[in-house]
Amino acid sequence: MLKNFLPDEHVQSVFDITPEMLVQRNVKGIITDLDNTLVEWDRPEATPELLKWFSSFKEKGILITIVSNNTQQRVSSFSDPVKIPFIYSARKPMSRAFKRAIRDMKLQREEIVVIGDQLLTDVLGGNRLGLHTIMVVPVASTDGLWTRVNRKIERMILSWMKRKGMLNWEE
């Protein structure tokens, strides 16, 4: 059961993930969280660095879909200007939004990675469907109320995993 909370990889930032890295693995699609994964939860638009990151994947033909538990207003106001498809009110870790993203990208599960900053939503949701999961360090040190609750639970899970020798990276 706890293995579902263990990401396949852990990196400091989305910027540590390159198109070349994913092309080598035959990855053709990315399902990514928005808040505290791509930008701070209260930042309304993509940074210039993130725009370059998006472009680098588009140039290699790698599709990106943002899957967020946030509202339509929040996700569309971020995603529409950068022309990235999105799913809002995703109810992660439930599988519906992940399955929809897979279907919309017209890819197989083994061709997709999930990128996110939370064990209880992004990693658990991706792992439950057998997707390759990459956990990033949250962009901001502040969170909304429900995310703060999730982070406390995550710290307990990570602490247990660390004691059991399941982690090979530091928080």
TIRO-2110 file (N, C-alpha, C; in Angstrom, 1 decimal):
// TIRO-2110
0.8, -1.2, 0.0, N, 1, A
0.0, 0.0, 0.0, CA, 1, A
0.9, 1.3, 0.0, C, 1, A
1.8, 1.3, 0.9, N, 2, A
2.7, 2.6, 1.0, CA, 2, A
3.5, 2.7, -0.3, C, 2, A
3.7, 1.7, -1.0, N, 3, A
4.5, 1.8, -2.2, CA, 3, A
3.8, 2.7, -3.2, C, 3, A
2.5, 2.8, -3.1, N, 4, A
1.8, 3.7, -4.0, CA, 4, A
2.1, 5.2, -3.8, C, 4, A
2.7, 5.5, -2.6, N, 5, A
3.1, 6.9, -2.3, CA, 5, A
4.6, 7.2, -2.7, C, 5, A
5.3, 6.2, -3.2, N, 6, A
6.7, 6.3, -3.5, CA, 6, A
6.8, 6.7, -5.0, C, 6, A
7.4, 7.9, -5.2, N, 7, A
7.6, 8.3, -6.6, CA, 7, A
8.7, 7.5, -7.3, C, 7, A
8.6, 7.4, -8.6, N, 8, A
9.7, 6.7, -9.3, CA, 8, A
10.9, 7.5, -9.3, C, 8, A
10.8, 8.8, -9.3, N, 9, A
11.9, 9.7, -9.3, CA, 9, A
11.6, 10.9, -8.4, C, 9, A
12.7, 11.6, -8.0, N, 10, A
12.5, 12.8, -7.2, CA, 10, A
13.6, 13.8, -7.7, C, 10, A
13.1, 15.0, -8.1, N, 11, A
14.0, 16.1, -8.6, CA, 11, A
13.7, 17.4, -7.8, C, 11, A
14.6, 18.3, -7.9, N, 12, A
14.4, 19.6, -7.2, CA, 12, A
13.3, 20.4, -7.9, C, 12, A
13.3, 20.4, -9.2, N, 13, A
12.4, 21.3, -9.9, CA, 13, A
12.1, 20.7, -11.3, C, 13, A
11.0, 21.2, -11.9, N, 14, A
10.6, 20.7, -13.2, CA, 14, A
11.8, 21.0, -14.2, C, 14, A
12.6, 22.0, -13.9, N, 15, A
13.7, 22.4, -14.8, CA, 15, A
14.8, 21.4, -14.8, C, 15, A
14.7, 20.4, -13.9, N, 16, A
15.7, 19.3, -13.9, CA, 16, A
15.2, 18.2, -14.8, C, 16, A
14.0, 18.3, -15.4, N, 17, A
13.5, 17.4, -16.3, CA, 17, A
13.6, 18.0, -17.7, C, 17, A
14.3, 17.2, -18.6, N, 18, A
14.6, 17.8, -19.9, CA, 18, A
13.9, 16.9, -21.0, C, 18, A
13.6, 17.5, -22.1, N, 19, A
13.0, 16.7, -23.2, CA, 19, A
13.9, 15.5, -23.6, C, 19, A
15.2, 15.7, -23.6, N, 20, A
16.2, 14.7, -24.0, CA, 20, A
16.0, 13.5, -23.1, C, 20, A
15.9, 13.8, -21.8, N, 21, A
15.7, 12.7, -20.8, CA, 21, A
14.5, 11.9, -21.1, C, 21, A
13.4, 12.6, -21.4, N, 22, A
12.2, 11.8, -21.7, CA, 22, A
12.1, 11.1, -23.0, C, 22, A
12.7, 11.8, -24.0, N, 23, A
12.8, 11.1, -25.4, CA, 23, A
13.6, 9.8, -25.3, C, 23, A
14.7, 9.8, -24.5, N, 24, A
15.4, 8.5, -24.3, CA, 24, A
14.6, 7.4, -23.8, C, 24, A
13.6, 7.8, -23.0, N, 25, A
12.7, 6.8, -22.4, CA, 25, A
11.4, 6.5, -23.2, C, 25, A
11.4, 7.1, -24.4, N, 26, A
10.2, 7.0, -25.2, CA, 26, A
9.0, 7.6, -24.6, C, 26, A
9.1, 8.6, -23.8, N, 27, A
8.0, 9.4, -23.2, CA, 27, A
7.5, 10.4, -24.3, C, 27, A
6.2, 10.4, -24.5, N, 28, A
5.6, 11.3, -25.4, CA, 28, A
4.6, 12.3, -24.8, C, 28, A
4.4, 12.1, -23.5, N, 29, A
3.4, 13.0, -22.9, CA, 29, A
3.7, 13.2, -21.4, C, 29, A
3.4, 14.4, -20.9, N, 30, A
3.5, 14.8, -19.5, CA, 30, A
2.2, 15.2, -19.0, C, 30, A
1.8, 14.6, -17.8, N, 31, A
0.7, 15.1, -17.0, CA, 31, A
1.3, 15.8, -15.9, C, 31, A
1.1, 17.1, -15.7, N, 32, A
1.7, 17.9, -14.7, CA, 32, A
0.7, 18.6, -13.8, C, 32, A
1.0, 18.7, -12.6, N, 33, A
0.3, 19.5, -11.6, CA, 33, A
0.6, 21.0, -12.0, C, 33, A
-0.2, 21.9, -11.4, N, 34, A
0.1, 23.3, -11.7, CA, 34, A
0.7, 24.0, -10.4, C, 34, A
-0.1, 24.1, -9.4, N, 35, A
0.3, 24.9, -8.2, CA, 35, A
1.4, 24.2, -7.4, C, 35, A
2.4, 25.0, -7.2, N, 36, A
3.6, 24.6, -6.5, CA, 36, A
4.4, 23.5, -7.2, C, 36, A
4.0, 23.2, -8.4, N, 37, A
4.8, 22.3, -9.2, CA, 37, A
5.5, 23.1, -10.4, C, 37, A
4.6, 23.8, -11.1, N, 38, A
5.1, 24.7, -12.2, CA, 38, A
5.4, 26.1, -11.7, C, 38, A
4.5, 26.6, -10.9, N, 39, A
4.7, 28.0, -10.4, CA, 39, A
4.1, 28.0, -9.0, C, 39, A
4.4, 29.0, -8.2, N, 40, A
3.8, 29.2, -6.9, CA, 40, A
2.3, 29.2, -7.0, C, 40, A
1.6, 28.7, -6.0, N, 41, A
0.2, 28.6, -6.0, CA, 41, A
-0.6, 29.9, -6.2, C, 41, A
0.1, 31.0, -5.9, N, 42, A
-0.6, 32.3, -6.0, CA, 42, A
0.0, 33.1, -7.2, C, 42, A
0.8, 32.5, -8.1, N, 43, A
1.3, 33.2, -9.2, CA, 43, A
0.3, 33.0, -10.4, C, 43, A
-0.2, 34.1, -11.0, N, 44, A
-1.2, 33.9, -12.0, CA, 44, A
-0.7, 33.4, -13.4, C, 44, A
0.6, 33.6, -13.7, N, 45, A
1.0, 33.3, -15.0, CA, 45, A
2.4, 32.6, -15.0, C, 45, A
2.7, 32.0, -16.2, N, 46, A
4.0, 31.3, -16.3, CA, 46, A
5.1, 32.3, -16.3, C, 46, A
6.2, 31.9, -15.8, N, 47, A
7.4, 32.7, -15.8, CA, 47, A
8.1, 32.6, -17.1, C, 47, A
9.0, 33.5, -17.5, N, 48, A
9.7, 33.3, -18.8, CA, 48, A
10.5, 32.0, -18.8, C, 48, A
11.1, 31.6, -17.7, N, 49, A
11.8, 30.3, -17.7, CA, 49, A
10.9, 29.1, -18.0, C, 49, A
9.7, 29.2, -17.4, N, 50, A
8.7, 28.1, -17.6, CA, 50, A
8.2, 28.1, -19.1, C, 50, A
8.1, 29.3, -19.7, N, 51, A
7.7, 29.3, -21.1, CA, 51, A
8.7, 28.6, -22.0, C, 51, A
10.0, 28.9, -21.7, N, 52, A
11.1, 28.2, -22.4, CA, 52, A
11.0, 26.7, -22.2, C, 52, A
10.7, 26.3, -21.0, N, 53, A
10.6, 24.9, -20.6, CA, 53, A
9.5, 24.2, -21.4, C, 53, A
8.3, 24.8, -21.4, N, 54, A
7.2, 24.3, -22.3, CA, 54, A
7.6, 24.2, -23.7, C, 54, A
8.2, 25.2, -24.3, N, 55, A
8.6, 25.3, -25.7, CA, 55, A
9.6, 24.1, -26.0, C, 55, A
10.5, 23.9, -25.1, N, 56, A
11.5, 22.8, -25.3, CA, 56, A
10.9, 21.4, -25.5, C, 56, A
9.8, 21.2, -24.8, N, 57, A
9.1, 19.9, -24.9, CA, 57, A
8.2, 19.9, -26.2, C, 57, A
7.6, 21.0, -26.5, N, 58, A
6.8, 21.1, -27.7, CA, 58, A
7.7, 20.9, -29.0, C, 58, A
8.9, 21.4, -28.9, N, 59, A
9.8, 21.3, -30.1, CA, 59, A
10.2, 19.8, -30.3, C, 59, A
10.2, 19.0, -29.2, N, 60, A
10.5, 17.6, -29.3, CA, 60, A
9.2, 16.7, -29.5, C, 60, A
8.1, 17.4, -29.7, N, 61, A
6.8, 16.7, -29.9, CA, 61, A
6.2, 16.0, -28.7, C, 61, A
6.7, 16.4, -27.5, N, 62, A
6.1, 15.9, -26.2, CA, 62, A
5.0, 16.7, -25.8, C, 62, A
3.8, 16.1, -25.6, N, 63, A
2.6, 16.7, -25.2, CA, 63, A
2.6, 17.0, -23.7, C, 63, A
1.9, 18.1, -23.3, N, 64, A
1.8, 18.4, -21.9, CA, 64, A
0.3, 18.7, -21.6, C, 64, A
-0.2, 18.1, -20.5, N, 65, A
-1.5, 18.4, -20.1, CA, 65, A
-1.4, 18.8, -18.6, C, 65, A
-2.0, 19.9, -18.2, N, 66, A
-2.0, 20.3, -16.8, CA, 66, A
-3.3, 19.7, -16.1, C, 66, A
-3.1, 18.9, -15.1, N, 67, A
-4.2, 18.3, -14.3, CA, 67, A
-4.1, 18.9, -12.9, C, 67, A
-5.1, 19.6, -12.5, N, 68, A
-5.1, 20.4, -11.3, CA, 68, A
-6.4, 20.2, -10.5, C, 68, A
-6.3, 20.2, -9.2, N, 69, A
-7.5, 20.1, -8.3, CA, 69, A
-8.1, 21.5, -8.2, C, 69, A
-7.4, 22.5, -8.7, N, 70, A
-7.9, 23.9, -8.5, CA, 70, A
-9.1, 24.2, -9.4, C, 70, A
-9.6, 25.4, -9.4, N, 71, A
-10.8, 25.8, -10.1, CA, 71, A
-10.6, 26.0, -11.6, C, 71, A
-11.7, 26.1, -12.3, N, 72, A
-11.6, 26.4, -13.7, CA, 72, A
-11.0, 27.7, -13.9, C, 72, A
-11.4, 28.7, -13.2, N, 73, A
-10.8, 30.1, -13.3, CA, 73, A
-9.3, 30.1, -13.1, C, 73, A
-8.8, 29.5, -12.1, N, 74, A
-7.4, 29.5, -11.8, CA, 74, A
-6.6, 28.8, -12.9, C, 74, A
-7.1, 27.6, -13.3, N, 75, A
-6.3, 26.7, -14.2, CA, 75, A
-6.4, 27.3, -15.6, C, 75, A
-7.6, 27.7, -16.0, N, 76, A
-7.7, 28.3, -17.4, CA, 76, A
-7.0, 29.6, -17.5, C, 76, A
-7.0, 30.5, -16.5, N, 77, A
-6.3, 31.7, -16.6, CA, 77, A
-4.8, 31.5, -16.7, C, 77, A
-4.2, 30.4, -16.2, N, 78, A
-2.8, 30.1, -16.4, CA, 78, A
-2.6, 29.4, -17.7, C, 78, A
-3.4, 28.4, -18.0, N, 79, A
-3.1, 27.5, -19.2, CA, 79, A
-3.5, 28.1, -20.5, C, 79, A
-4.6, 28.9, -20.6, N, 80, A
-5.0, 29.4, -21.9, CA, 80, A
-3.9, 30.3, -22.6, C, 80, A
-3.3, 31.2, -21.9, N, 81, A
-2.3, 32.1, -22.6, CA, 81, A
-1.1, 31.3, -23.1, C, 81, A
-0.8, 30.1, -22.4, N, 82, A
0.4, 29.4, -22.9, CA, 82, A
0.0, 28.2, -23.8, C, 82, A
-1.4, 28.1, -24.1, N, 83, A
-1.9, 27.1, -25.0, CA, 83, A
-1.6, 25.7, -24.6, C, 83, A
-1.7, 25.4, -23.3, N, 84, A
-1.5, 24.1, -22.7, CA, 84, A
-2.9, 23.5, -22.3, C, 84, A
-3.2, 22.3, -22.8, N, 85, A
-4.5, 21.8, -22.4, CA, 85, A
-4.5, 21.5, -20.9, C, 85, A
-5.7, 21.5, -20.3, N, 86, A
-5.8, 21.4, -18.9, CA, 86, A
-7.1, 20.7, -18.5, C, 86, A
-7.0, 20.1, -17.3, N, 87, A
-8.2, 19.5, -16.6, CA, 87, A
-8.2, 20.2, -15.2, C, 87, A
-9.3, 20.8, -14.9, N, 88, A
-9.5, 21.4, -13.6, CA, 88, A
-10.4, 20.6, -12.7, C, 88, A
-10.5, 20.9, -11.4, N, 89, A
-11.3, 20.2, -10.4, CA, 89, A
-11.1, 18.7, -10.6, C, 89, A
-9.8, 18.3, -10.7, N, 90, A
-9.4, 16.9, -11.1, CA, 90, A
-9.7, 15.9, -10.0, C, 90, A
-9.8, 16.3, -8.8, N, 91, A
-10.1, 15.4, -7.7, CA, 91, A
-9.0, 14.3, -7.5, C, 91, A
-7.8, 14.7, -7.8, N, 92, A
-6.6, 13.8, -7.6, CA, 92, A
-6.6, 13.4, -6.1, C, 92, A
-6.3, 12.2, -5.8, N, 93, A
-5.7, 11.1, -6.6, CA, 93, A
-6.7, 10.2, -7.3, C, 93, A
-8.0, 10.6, -7.4, N, 94, A
-8.9, 9.8, -8.2, CA, 94, A
-8.4, 9.7, -9.6, C, 94, A
-8.7, 8.6, -10.3, N, 95, A
-8.1, 8.3, -11.6, CA, 95, A
-8.8, 9.0, -12.8, C, 95, A
-10.0, 9.5, -12.6, N, 96, A
-10.8, 10.0, -13.7, CA, 96, A
-10.0, 11.0, -14.6, C, 96, A
-9.4, 12.0, -13.9, N, 97, A
-8.7, 13.1, -14.7, CA, 97, A
-7.5, 12.6, -15.3, C, 97, A
-6.7, 11.7, -14.7, N, 98, A
-5.6, 11.1, -15.3, CA, 98, A
-5.9, 10.3, -16.5, C, 98, A
-7.0, 9.5, -16.4, N, 99, A
-7.5, 8.7, -17.6, CA, 99, A
-7.9, 9.6, -18.7, C, 99, A
-8.6, 10.7, -18.4, N, 100, A
-9.0, 11.6, -19.4, CA, 100, A
-7.8, 12.3, -20.1, C, 100, A
-6.8, 12.6, -19.3, N, 101, A
-5.6, 13.2, -19.9, CA, 101, A
-4.9, 12.2, -20.9, C, 101, A
-4.8, 11.0, -20.4, N, 102, A
-4.2, 9.9, -21.3, CA, 102, A
-5.0, 9.8, -22.6, C, 102, A
-6.3, 9.7, -22.4, N, 103, A
-7.2, 9.6, -23.6, CA, 103, A
-7.1, 10.8, -24.5, C, 103, A
-7.0, 12.0, -24.0, N, 104, A
-6.9, 13.2, -24.8, CA, 104, A
-5.6, 13.3, -25.5, C, 104, A
-4.5, 12.8, -24.9, N, 105, A
-3.2, 12.8, -25.6, CA, 105, A
-3.1, 11.7, -26.6, C, 105, A
-4.0, 10.7, -26.5, N, 106, A
-4.0, 9.5, -27.4, CA, 106, A
-2.6, 8.8, -27.3, C, 106, A
-2.2, 8.6, -26.0, N, 107, A
-1.0, 7.9, -25.7, CA, 107, A
-1.2, 6.7, -24.9, C, 107, A
-0.2, 5.8, -24.8, N, 108, A
-0.3, 4.7, -23.9, CA, 108, A
0.3, 5.1, -22.5, C, 108, A
-0.1, 4.4, -21.5, N, 109, A
0.4, 4.7, -20.1, CA, 109, A
1.9, 4.8, -20.0, C, 109, A
2.5, 3.8, -20.7, N, 110, A
4.0, 3.7, -20.6, CA, 110, A
4.7, 4.9, -21.3, C, 110, A
4.0, 5.7, -22.1, N, 111, A
4.5, 6.8, -22.8, CA, 111, A
4.3, 8.1, -22.0, C, 111, A
3.9, 8.1, -20.8, N, 112, A
3.5, 9.2, -20.1, CA, 112, A
4.2, 9.3, -18.7, C, 112, A
4.6, 10.5, -18.3, N, 113, A
5.1, 10.7, -16.9, CA, 113, A
4.1, 11.7, -16.2, C, 113, A
4.1, 11.5, -14.9, N, 114, A
3.3, 12.4, -14.1, CA, 114, A
4.3, 13.2, -13.2, C, 114, A
4.1, 14.5, -13.3, N, 115, A
5.0, 15.4, -12.5, CA, 115, A
4.2, 16.2, -11.5, C, 115, A
4.6, 16.2, -10.2, N, 116, A
3.9, 16.9, -9.2, CA, 116, A
4.6, 17.0, -7.9, C, 116, A
4.1, 17.9, -7.0, N, 117, A
4.8, 18.2, -5.8, CA, 117, A
4.2, 17.5, -4.5, C, 117, A
3.1, 16.7, -4.7, N, 118, A
2.4, 16.1, -3.6, CA, 118, A
2.3, 14.6, -3.7, C, 118, A
2.6, 13.9, -2.6, N, 119, A
2.5, 12.4, -2.6, CA, 119, A
1.0, 12.0, -2.6, C, 119, A
0.2, 12.7, -1.9, N, 120, A
-1.2, 12.3, -1.7, CA, 120, A
-2.1, 12.6, -2.9, C, 120, A
-1.6, 13.4, -3.8, N, 121, A
-2.5, 13.7, -5.0, CA, 121, A
-1.8, 13.2, -6.3, C, 121, A
-0.7, 13.8, -6.6, N, 122, A
0.0, 13.6, -7.9, CA, 122, A
0.7, 12.2, -7.9, C, 122, A
1.5, 11.9, -7.0, N, 123, A
2.2, 10.6, -7.0, CA, 123, A
1.2, 9.4, -6.8, C, 123, A
0.4, 9.5, -5.8, N, 124, A
-0.6, 8.4, -5.6, CA, 124, A
-1.5, 8.2, -6.8, C, 124, A
-2.0, 9.3, -7.3, N, 125, A
-2.9, 9.2, -8.5, CA, 125, A
-2.2, 8.6, -9.7, C, 125, A
-0.9, 9.0, -10.0, N, 126, A
-0.2, 8.4, -11.1, CA, 126, A
0.2, 7.0, -10.8, C, 126, A
0.7, 6.7, -9.6, N, 127, A
1.1, 5.3, -9.3, CA, 127, A
-0.1, 4.3, -9.4, C, 127, A
-1.3, 4.8, -9.0, N, 128, A
-2.4, 3.9, -9.0, CA, 128, A
-2.8, 3.4, -10.4, C, 128, A
-2.4, 4.2, -11.4, N, 129, A
-2.6, 3.8, -12.8, CA, 129, A
-1.4, 3.2, -13.5, C, 129, A
-0.3, 3.1, -12.7, N, 130, A
0.9, 2.5, -13.3, CA, 130, A
1.7, 3.5, -14.1, C, 130, A
1.5, 4.8, -13.9, N, 131, A
2.3, 5.8, -14.6, CA, 131, A
3.6, 6.0, -13.9, C, 131, A
4.6, 6.5, -14.7, N, 132, A
5.9, 6.8, -14.1, CA, 132, A
5.7, 8.2, -13.4, C, 132, A
6.1, 8.3, -12.1, N, 133, A
5.8, 9.5, -11.4, CA, 133, A
7.2, 10.2, -11.0, C, 133, A
7.2, 11.5, -11.1, N, 134, A
8.3, 12.3, -10.8, CA, 134, A
7.9, 13.4, -9.8, C, 134, A
8.4, 13.3, -8.6, N, 135, A
8.0, 14.3, -7.6, CA, 135, A
9.0, 15.4, -7.6, C, 135, A
8.5, 16.6, -7.5, N, 136, A
9.4, 17.8, -7.4, CA, 136, A
9.2, 18.5, -6.1, C, 136, A
10.3, 19.2, -5.7, N, 137, A
10.2, 20.0, -4.4, CA, 137, A
9.2, 21.1, -4.7, C, 137, A
8.3, 21.4, -3.8, N, 138, A
7.3, 22.5, -4.0, CA, 138, A
8.0, 23.8, -4.3, C, 138, A
7.5, 24.6, -5.3, N, 139, A
8.1, 25.9, -5.7, CA, 139, A
8.0, 26.9, -4.6, C, 139, A
6.9, 26.9, -3.8, N, 140, A
6.7, 27.9, -2.7, CA, 140, A
6.7, 27.1, -1.4, C, 140, A
7.1, 27.9, -0.3, N, 141, A
7.0, 27.3, 1.0, CA, 141, A
5.7, 27.5, 1.7, C, 141, A
4.8, 28.2, 1.0, N, 142, A
3.4, 28.4, 1.6, CA, 142, A
2.4, 27.6, 0.8, C, 142, A
1.3, 27.2, 1.4, N, 143, A
0.3, 26.4, 0.7, CA, 143, A
-1.1, 26.8, 1.2, C, 143, A
-2.1, 26.4, 0.4, N, 144, A
-3.5, 26.6, 0.8, CA, 144, A
-3.8, 25.7, 2.0, C, 144, A
-4.9, 25.8, 2.5, N, 145, A
-5.3, 25.0, 3.7, CA, 145, A
-5.3, 23.5, 3.5, C, 145, A
-5.9, 23.0, 2.5, N, 146, A
-6.0, 21.6, 2.3, CA, 146, A
-4.6, 21.0, 1.9, C, 146, A
-3.8, 21.8, 1.3, N, 147, A
-2.4, 21.3, 0.9, CA, 147, A
-1.6, 21.3, 2.2, C, 147, A
-1.8, 22.2, 3.1, N, 148, A
-1.1, 22.1, 4.4, CA, 148, A
-1.4, 20.9, 5.2, C, 148, A
-2.7, 20.5, 5.2, N, 149, A
-3.1, 19.2, 5.8, CA, 149, A
-2.4, 18.1, 5.1, C, 149, A
-2.4, 18.0, 3.8, N, 150, A
-1.8, 17.0, 3.0, CA, 150, A
-0.3, 16.9, 3.4, C, 150, A
0.4, 18.0, 3.5, N, 151, A
1.8, 18.1, 3.7, CA, 151, A
2.1, 17.4, 5.1, C, 151, A
1.3, 17.6, 6.1, N, 152, A
1.5, 17.0, 7.4, CA, 152, A
1.5, 15.5, 7.2, C, 152, A
0.5, 15.0, 6.5, N, 153, A
0.4, 13.5, 6.3, CA, 153, A
1.6, 13.0, 5.5, C, 153, A
2.0, 13.8, 4.5, N, 154, A
3.1, 13.4, 3.6, CA, 154, A
4.4, 13.3, 4.5, C, 154, A
4.6, 14.2, 5.4, N, 155, A
5.8, 14.2, 6.3, CA, 155, A
5.8, 12.9, 7.1, C, 155, A
4.6, 12.5, 7.6, N, 156, A
4.6, 11.2, 8.3, CA, 156, A
4.9, 10.0, 7.4, C, 156, A
4.3, 10.0, 6.2, N, 157, A
4.6, 8.9, 5.3, CA, 157, A
6.1, 8.9, 4.9, C, 157, A
6.6, 10.1, 4.6, N, 158, A
8.1, 10.1, 4.2, CA, 158, A
9.0, 9.7, 5.3, C, 158, A
8.6, 10.1, 6.5, N, 159, A
9.4, 9.7, 7.7, CA, 159, A
9.4, 8.2, 7.9, C, 159, A
8.3, 7.6, 7.7, N, 160, A
8.2, 6.2, 7.8, CA, 160, A
9.0, 5.5, 6.7, C, 160, A
8.9, 6.0, 5.5, N, 161, A
9.6, 5.4, 4.4, CA, 161, A
11.1, 5.5, 4.6, C, 161, A
11.5, 6.7, 5.1, N, 162, A
12.9, 6.9, 5.4, CA, 162, A
13.5, 5.9, 6.4, C, 162, A
12.7, 5.7, 7.5, N, 163, A
13.1, 4.7, 8.5, CA, 163, A
13.2, 3.3, 7.9, C, 163, A
12.3, 3.0, 7.0, N, 164, A
12.3, 1.6, 6.4, CA, 164, A
13.3, 1.5, 5.2, C, 164, A
14.1, 2.6, 4.9, N, 165, A
15.1, 2.5, 3.9, CA, 165, A
14.5, 2.6, 2.5, C, 165, A
13.3, 3.1, 2.3, N, 166, A
12.6, 3.1, 1.0, CA, 166, A
13.0, 4.3, 0.2, C, 166, A
13.6, 5.3, 0.9, N, 167, A
13.9, 6.6, 0.2, CA, 167, A
15.4, 6.6, -0.1, C, 167, A
15.8, 7.1, -1.3, N, 168, A
17.2, 7.3, -1.6, CA, 168, A
17.5, 8.7, -1.9, C, 168, A
16.7, 9.6, -1.4, N, 169, A
16.8, 11.1, -1.6, CA, 169, A
16.4, 11.8, -0.3, C, 169, A
16.9, 13.0, -0.2, N, 170, A
16.6, 13.8, 1.0, CA, 170, A
15.4, 14.7, 0.7, C, 170, A
14.6, 15.0, 1.7, N, 171, A
13.5, 15.9, 1.5, CA, 171, A
13.9, 17.3, 1.2, C, 171, A
END
